[in-house]
Amino acid sequence: MSDFPDFSYLQVISFPVVQLHMNRAAMTASQKDFENAMNQVKLLKKDPGNEVKLKLYALYKQATEGPCNMPKPGVFDLINKAKWDAWNTLGSLPKETARQNYVDLVSSLSSSLESSSQVEPGTDRKSTGYETLMVTSEGGITKITLNRPAKKNAINVEMYHEIMRALKAASKDDSSITVLTGNGDYYSSGNDLTNFTDIPPGGVEEKAKNSAILLREFVGCFIDFPKPLIAVVNGPAVGISVTILGLFDVVYASDRATFHTPFSHLGQSPEGCSSYTFLKIMGPAKATEMLVFGKKLTAGEACAQGLVTAVFPDSTFQKEVWTRLKAFAKLPPNAMRISKEVIRNREKEKLHAVNAEECSVLQERWLSDECMNAVVNFLSRKSKL
Ligand SMILES: CCCCC/C=C/CC(=O)SCCNC(=O)CCNC(=O)[C@H](O)C(C)(C)COP(=O)(O)OP(=O)(O)OC[C@H]1O[C@@H](n2cnc3c(N)ncnc32)[C@H](O)[C@@H]1OP(=O)(O)O
C-alpha cells in the first residue's frame, strides 16, 4: 500500500474515520454505506484540505452523536473551536441525513481526489469540478446536492451556472432520473442576496439586465429538462428554490420543510414560471396568498395544495424517499422520458413565454427602491424573513 495517504494531517484535525470503530451506536440501515464511506476516506491519495475535513468531522459527529452538545471551546483553542463551529452549524440535522451527507461528500471526494479504490466502470460515476454542488451518478440516479450549508444553500451566481451545467450533463448521462436536494438543515434559502452587491462598470442597470438573462437561462434548463426530475426537499425552501418546484415532476418533502416566497417583502415579483404553474397547481387564491402575500406553507399545506407530492417524517425521510427513488430508477428509462415528453411538451412553449415575461418584469423590479432597500436591510442585518 505504497500510495496509502499520509494521515499526518490528522494532527491538524482529528479525522472522523479514526473514531469509526469506537462508536457503533449509530447502527441503522445505512450504516453499511457509512462504513464504506469511512473506508473510502482511507483510500484518498491526497489531503482533501482542512475545510473538507471539518465538514467530514461535523457530519460524522452529527451522524453518530446528534446535535452538538459540547461546551464551546475558548477563543484561543483554535482547532477545537473550528471543529465545534463546524459541528454546531449543522443544528438539528437528523442523524440519518448527516450519515447520507457524509456518504455523498466522500463519494464526491473519491473522484475529485482520485480514490485508489476499484470502482466498476460505468456503474458509479461522480462528477468533479463543482464548487457549490455535490454531484453523483449511481444506480441510474444522478443526484445534484446544493452544497453551501453554512449559507443555507443560498444560490450564488456560481451555483446558478453549476446547476445548469449539472442539469445539462444529467440530461445526457446514462441515468434514468435526476434528483435535486440540499446539504445541511436547509433545502435552499433562495437567491443569494449578495448577488446584488457585485455591480459591474455599467452600473445597476447592467447588473439587472445580466441577472435577468441568467435567470431566464436557468429556469429554461428546468423547463427543457428531458428526464424525470425529482426534488428531495430536506428542509426549508425559500424564493426561487420554491418557485421552480412547479417545473419538477415529483416533489418529496420532509415534514421539517417549509415553502416561502416572500417576493413582496423583498420588493420583487414571482419567477420560475410560478405565476403560471402555481395558479394551475393550487388555483389563483392560494397562489396569491403565497406569491403576493408571502404566506409560508408547511410541508403538509404544500402537499394539500398540490405543490408537494408526499411528505415524510424527518426521522425516516431519507430512507423512505430513497427506497422509492431506487425503485423508480429501475423502470425503463426510455418509457419514462417519452411519458414525460407527452405530459409536458404541450406546455413548453407557454412556459418559455412566461419565463421571459417574469424575467423582464423582475429586471425592472430589481431597480426599484423597494427591492434595493430590502436587500440592504438583509445585508446590514436589519431584517431576515
Ligand atoms: C441571478 C439572479 C436571479 C434572482 C432570482 C430571484 C430569486 C428570488 C428569491 O429567491 S427571493 C428569496 C431570497 N432569500 C431570502 O430573502 C432569504 C434571506 N435569508 C434569511 O432570511 C435567513 O438567512 C434565513 C431565514 C434563510 C435563515 O435564518 P437563520 O437565522 O436560520 O440563519 P442565518 O440568517 O444566520 O443564515 C446563515 C448564513 O447564511 C446567510 N444566508 C442565508 N440565506 C441567504 C441568502 N438568501 N442570501 C445571502 N446569504 C444568506 C446568512 O447571511 C448567514 O451568513 P453569515 O453566517 O455569514 O452571517
The ligand as an SDF file (V2000), in Angstrom:
LIG
                    3D

 58 60  0  0  0  0  0  0  0  0999 V2000
  -29.2880   35.9370  -10.9030 C   0  0  0  0  0  0  0  0  0  0  0  0
  -30.3240   36.4810  -10.0270 C   0  0  0  0  0  0  0  0  0  0  0  0
  -31.5610   35.6730  -10.0530 C   0  0  0  0  0  0  0  0  0  0  0  0
  -32.5150   36.1400   -8.9970 C   0  0  0  0  0  0  0  0  0  0  0  0
  -33.6980   35.2300   -8.8460 C   0  0  0  0  0  0  0  0  0  0  0  0
  -34.5740   35.6960   -7.7470 C   0  0  0  0  0  0  0  0  0  0  0  0
  -34.9730   34.9190   -6.7990 C   0  0  0  0  0  0  0  0  0  0  0  0
  -35.8500   35.4170   -5.7040 C   0  0  0  0  0  0  0  0  0  0  0  0
  -35.5820   34.7580   -4.4060 C   0  0  0  0  0  0  0  0  0  0  0  0
  -35.0090   33.7070   -4.2850 O   0  0  0  0  0  0  0  0  0  0  0  0
  -36.1740   35.6360   -3.0840 S   0  0  0  0  0  0  0  0  0  0  0  0
  -35.5410   34.8010   -1.6620 C   0  0  0  0  0  0  0  0  0  0  0  0
  -34.2350   35.3890   -1.2240 C   0  0  0  0  0  0  0  0  0  0  0  0
  -33.8760   34.7970    0.0320 N   0  0  0  0  0  0  0  0  0  0  0  0
  -34.0430   35.4200    1.2030 C   0  0  0  0  0  0  0  0  0  0  0  0
  -34.5420   36.5300    1.2800 O   0  0  0  0  0  0  0  0  0  0  0  0
  -33.5590   34.6670    2.4260 C   0  0  0  0  0  0  0  0  0  0  0  0
  -32.6540   35.5450    3.2550 C   0  0  0  0  0  0  0  0  0  0  0  0
  -32.2170   34.8000    4.4290 N   0  0  0  0  0  0  0  0  0  0  0  0
  -32.8600   34.8160    5.6170 C   0  0  0  0  0  0  0  0  0  0  0  0
  -33.8610   35.4480    5.8020 O   0  0  0  0  0  0  0  0  0  0  0  0
  -32.2830   33.9620    6.7080 C   0  0  0  0  0  0  0  0  0  0  0  0
  -30.9150   33.7930    6.4290 O   0  0  0  0  0  0  0  0  0  0  0  0
  -32.9740   32.5680    6.8130 C   0  0  0  0  0  0  0  0  0  0  0  0
  -34.3990   32.7550    7.3250 C   0  0  0  0  0  0  0  0  0  0  0  0
  -32.9780   31.8580    5.4560 C   0  0  0  0  0  0  0  0  0  0  0  0
  -32.1860   31.6900    7.7990 C   0  0  0  0  0  0  0  0  0  0  0  0
  -32.0880   32.3560    9.0400 O   0  0  0  0  0  0  0  0  0  0  0  0
  -31.1520   31.7440   10.1990 P   0  0  0  0  0  0  0  0  0  0  0  0
  -31.2080   32.7010   11.3270 O   0  0  0  0  0  0  0  0  0  0  0  0
  -31.5260   30.3240   10.4450 O   0  0  0  0  0  0  0  0  0  0  0  0
  -29.6920   31.6970    9.5470 O   0  0  0  0  0  0  0  0  0  0  0  0
  -28.7510   32.9190    9.1640 P   0  0  0  0  0  0  0  0  0  0  0  0
  -29.5500   34.0890    8.7110 O   0  0  0  0  0  0  0  0  0  0  0  0
  -27.7660   33.1490   10.2650 O   0  0  0  0  0  0  0  0  0  0  0  0
  -28.0100   32.3440    7.8560 O   0  0  0  0  0  0  0  0  0  0  0  0
  -26.7430   31.6890    7.9230 C   0  0  0  0  0  0  0  0  0  0  0  0
  -25.8370   32.3660    6.9450 C   0  0  0  0  0  0  0  0  0  0  0  0
  -26.3750   32.2480    5.6470 O   0  0  0  0  0  0  0  0  0  0  0  0
  -26.5290   33.5180    5.0390 C   0  0  0  0  0  0  0  0  0  0  0  0
  -27.6940   33.4820    4.1600 N   0  0  0  0  0  0  0  0  0  0  0  0
  -28.8240   32.7790    4.3350 C   0  0  0  0  0  0  0  0  0  0  0  0
  -29.6380   32.9820    3.3180 N   0  0  0  0  0  0  0  0  0  0  0  0
  -29.0380   33.8450    2.4690 C   0  0  0  0  0  0  0  0  0  0  0  0
  -29.4000   34.4320    1.2250 C   0  0  0  0  0  0  0  0  0  0  0  0
  -30.5610   34.1530    0.6190 N   0  0  0  0  0  0  0  0  0  0  0  0
  -28.5260   35.2530    0.6440 N   0  0  0  0  0  0  0  0  0  0  0  0
  -27.3400   35.5210    1.2190 C   0  0  0  0  0  0  0  0  0  0  0  0
  -26.9260   34.9960    2.4080 N   0  0  0  0  0  0  0  0  0  0  0  0
  -27.7810   34.1590    3.0050 C   0  0  0  0  0  0  0  0  0  0  0  0
  -26.7100   34.4580    6.2180 C   0  0  0  0  0  0  0  0  0  0  0  0
  -26.3870   35.7680    5.8510 O   0  0  0  0  0  0  0  0  0  0  0  0
  -25.7190   33.8510    7.1960 C   0  0  0  0  0  0  0  0  0  0  0  0
  -24.4290   34.2480    6.7690 O   0  0  0  0  0  0  0  0  0  0  0  0
  -23.2830   34.6180    7.8510 P   0  0  0  0  0  0  0  0  0  0  0  0
  -23.1000   33.3600    8.6730 O   0  0  0  0  0  0  0  0  0  0  0  0
  -22.1010   34.9780    7.0310 O   0  0  0  0  0  0  0  0  0  0  0  0
  -23.8510   35.7410    8.6540 O   0  0  0  0  0  0  0  0  0  0  0  0
  1  2  1  0
  2  3  1  0
  3  4  1  0
  4  5  1  0
  5  6  1  0
  6  7  2  0
  7  8  1  0
  8  9  1  0
  9 10  2  0
  9 11  1  0
 11 12  1  0
 12 13  1  0
 13 14  1  0
 14 15  1  0
 15 16  2  0
 15 17  1  0
 17 18  1  0
 18 19  1  0
 19 20  1  0
 20 21  2  0
 20 22  1  0
 22 23  1  0
 22 24  1  0
 24 25  1  0
 24 26  1  0
 24 27  1  0
 27 28  1  0
 28 29  1  0
 29 30  2  0
 29 31  1  0
 29 32  1  0
 32 33  1  0
 33 34  2  0
 33 35  1  0
 33 36  1  0
 36 37  1  0
 37 38  1  0
 38 39  1  0
 38 53  1  0
 39 40  1  0
 40 41  1  0
 40 51  1  0
 41 42  1  0
 41 50  1  0
 42 43  2  0
 43 44  1  0
 44 45  1  0
 44 50  2  0
 45 46  1  0
 45 47  2  0
 47 48  1  0
 48 49  2  0
 49 50  1  0
 51 52  1  0
 51 53  1  0
 53 54  1  0
 54 55  1  0
 55 56  2  0
 55 57  1  0
 55 58  1  0
M  END
$$$$
